[in-house]
């Protein structure tokens, strides 16, 4: 979800939104948060569903500390 938000220029805003709403991180809430940030919700949901950024995410995980 961070990467999908980042593609629309809202990485840190989504980061802060998720931290502020850590108790509500289900899929239903993600679209609500994306909408509150003014993201294109259709694009946001489509990119998450299609796992558009999965390779990037796996690279980030692999490059992290072990």
Beta strands, then each sheet from edge to edge (+ up, - down):
end
